[in-house]
């Protein structure tokens, strides 16, 4: 019996290994997402119908089911659109053809100005939502608000979020060391583990950090507490020193020239790290 079996050659084993890794990480990628229960239901329904039509010889229905995978692929793109968009944005940021589309800031002026403004707002319990754009653009979000072109200063930022100011609702976006938009509408996060306990500003901060690599700072108007959202994570109850250290760690990195392999490694680490974080949250639930 074994003599009739054909074992794969080196290329075959390589293909098996690649497919195994792909499906392994695809499994972890799907776990913990909002669309996972929908996907599981679709797959189980499809398998059940295929088995049923084969057993009782429903040839016409079996023919229809044979063409379902094409439409199922479109359904997957729709169901997992937020996750796919974020991963593709990360791929563009870590493009192997270059060192990314953005650059690190060369001085601490922006960090100092933002920290001073946030501290002033927190002391007076003035609600604020400030996003600092990095390598992934936020132009669609900017277009939901009022375009500005101002130097980042504590006075301007605190004036924008003054309760009676016309631009205090929504968020401010900082790009290239300048305030480029105010009263912007940020996308709300769909992370269910946070939605029950957080207000709209915190959910908006998480939503924008889910879709981009922006750093989003939130000041609560109820408690005056300071929070920062980055890469879909929320760090709460920061003081002035911790906020300054966090921003400096991300914005004051020295730029360097990177090779294509290094960029690819960074992308894979970021992708797999995101998948493992999602898996950890799913297991915790």
N, C-alpha and C positions, 0 to 999 in steps of 0.2 A: 504493500500500500504506500509506504513512504517513498518508494522509487518513482512514483508518479507525481510526487510533489515537486514543484519548482520553487526554489528559494531565490529571493531577490539578490541582485548584484549590489555593488557598492552604491551606485546611483539610486537603486531602489530603497536601500536602507537609509540613505540620506533623505529621500522624499518622505519615508515613514517618520523619521525623526522630526523633520520640519512640520509635518502635519500633526504629530503628537504635541509638539510645543505650541503650535497654533491653537489647537483645540483645548489644550490645557489652560492657556491664558484667556482664551475666549470664554471658557467656563467661569473663571474667576471674574472676568470683566462683566459678565451678565449678572452674576450674583450680586444682590444688594441694589440693583437698579430698579427704577419705577416700572420699567417695561418687562422685567423678568417674569412676573406671574402671567402676563399676557402671552409672552413667548412660550412659556411652558404649556399653557392652555392650547395655543395654536398647534404646537408640535404633537401633543398627546391626541388632539382631535384629528390631526392629519394621519398619524400612525394608525389610530383606531379605525378610521374610515378606509384606509388602504387595506388593512388586514380583513375588514369585514367584506369589502368588495371582492377580494381575492377568494375568500372562503365560499361565498354564495354566488360567485361568478356574475357579478354585475359589471359587464364589460364596458358599457357606456359610461357609467360613473367612474370606473377605474381609469378610463381614458381621460376624463376631465381632471381627475386627481393627479394624473401624470403631468399635467401642465400647471398645477398649482404652485410648484416651487418658484416659478418665475415671478408670480405675484407675491409670494411669501417674501422674496428678497426685497421687493419694494416696501412691503409692510414692515420689515425689519428696519429699513432705512428711516421710516417714519417713527416707529416706536422708540428707537434708540438715537433719534436725531440729536438731542443735547449731548450725549456721550460721544457720538461720532464727530460732531462739530468741535468739541473741546480737544479731542485727540488730534484731529487734523490741524487745528490751530497750533497745538503743541509741536506737531511735525513741521509746520511752516516756521515756527519760532526757532526750532533747532535744525533748520534745513542743512542737509549735508553739503549743499552747494555754496554755503557761506557761513558766516558767524552769526546769523540771525539778522533781523531787520532793525533792531533797536540797539542802543548803546547804553553803557552804564554812565551814571552821572559822575563828573569829575571833581565835585566839591560838595561840601556839606551845607551850602546856603539853603537849598530847598528843604532839607531835613530840619534845619534850625527854624525856618519860617513856619513850616507846617506844625512842628511840635509846639512852638509858642502860640500859634493860633488855636490849636486843639486844647492846650492847657487853659487858655483864656476862656474858651467856650465851655469847657468842663467845669470850671470854677463857678460859672454863672448858670449852669444847667441849661445851656442852650443847645438844642438838638442840631446835629450836623452830620453830613454824609459827604465824605471827600474821597475821590478815587484818583490815584496816581497811575497814569498810563505807563506801561513799560514797552515790551516789544510787540504785543498784539494790539492792533489799533482798536479804538473805541468810537470811530466816526458815526456808526449808526446810533449809538447811545447819545452822542453829542447832538445829533440832529433832532432829538426829542426835546431839547431844551433851548436856551437862549445862548447864542454864540457870543463869546467874549474874547478879549486878547489883552490880558492884564498880567503884570508882574505879581508873583506870589508874595504877599505880605500878610502879616497877622491882621493888620487893620482891614484889608480888603476882604479876607476870608471871614472874619468876625462880622463885618458889615453885611456880607451876603446872607449870613444865617441869622441876622437880627430878626426877632419875631415879627416885626412890622415891615421888614424889607420886602419888596416885590419878588425877589428871587430866592426867598428862604426855603420854599418848598422844593423837594427833590434833592438831587445831588450835584456836586461840583466835580468837574473833571480837570485835572492838571496834566498837561502834556508838554514835554520839552521845556520844563521850568516855567511854564506860563499857565494861567487859568484860561482855558479855552472854551468852557461852557458851564452854565449854571442852570438850576431848575430842571435838571435832566431826570428822566424816568429810567431807573435801573430795573433790569429783569428780576423778578422775585425768585428766590431759591425754591426748588421742588424737593429739597431734602426733608423728608418727613420727620426725621428725628429732631430737627430744629424748629420746625414750623409751629409746634404747639407752645413753645416757651418764649419765642422771640417776637419782638415788634416788627413793624414794617421796615424800618431802617436797617435792622440787622438782617432781615431776610433779603432785602435789596442788596446789601453788601455781599452776602453769600452768593446771591444770584449772579452778580457781575464777576466775582472771583471764580465762579464755576465755569464761566464762558471765556474769560480772558486771564492773563497773568497780572492784571492790575492789583495794586495794593489799595484796599478800601478801608478807610478809617470811619468809625461811627462814634458819635457822642450822644449818649442817652439824655433826653430832656427830662426824664423822670428822676434819674439818680446822678447824672453827671459822669457816669462811668465811661471809660474809653475802651473801645474794642477795635481789633484789626482783623480783617478777613483777607486771606491769600490762599490761592489754589484750593478753594472749596473748604477751607478750614477757618474756624473763628476762634480768635484768642481774646478773652474777655478780661476786664478789670486790670488794664495796664496803667501804670503810673508814668510820669514824665520820663524817667530814666529808661524804663523798659521800652516805652514807645520809641524813644530816640535810638536805643540800641537795635531794635527790630528794623526800623527804617534804614539806619546806617548799614546794617548787615546786607540789605538787599539793594540799596541804591548807590552805595559808595564802593562797590567792587571795582577793582582796577580792570579795564578792558584789556584783553589779550587776543592774539591771533590764534585761531583754533583750526585744526585739521579736520577734514571730512569725517575721519573715523572717530575723533573725539566728539564731534557734534552728534553723530549717530549714537554713540554710547550714552551721551547725555539724554538724548530723546528716549532711548529704551529704558534708562533708569527712571526717568520721569513717568513714562507710560506704565511700567511694571509697578512702580511705587503707588501710582494712583489705583491700579487694579487691586493691589494688596490692601490698601486702605479701605477700598469698597468692600473687600472680602471680610476684613476685620469688623467693619460696622455691621455687615450682614450676620456674622456669627454672634456678635454681641446681642443682636435682637432675638 
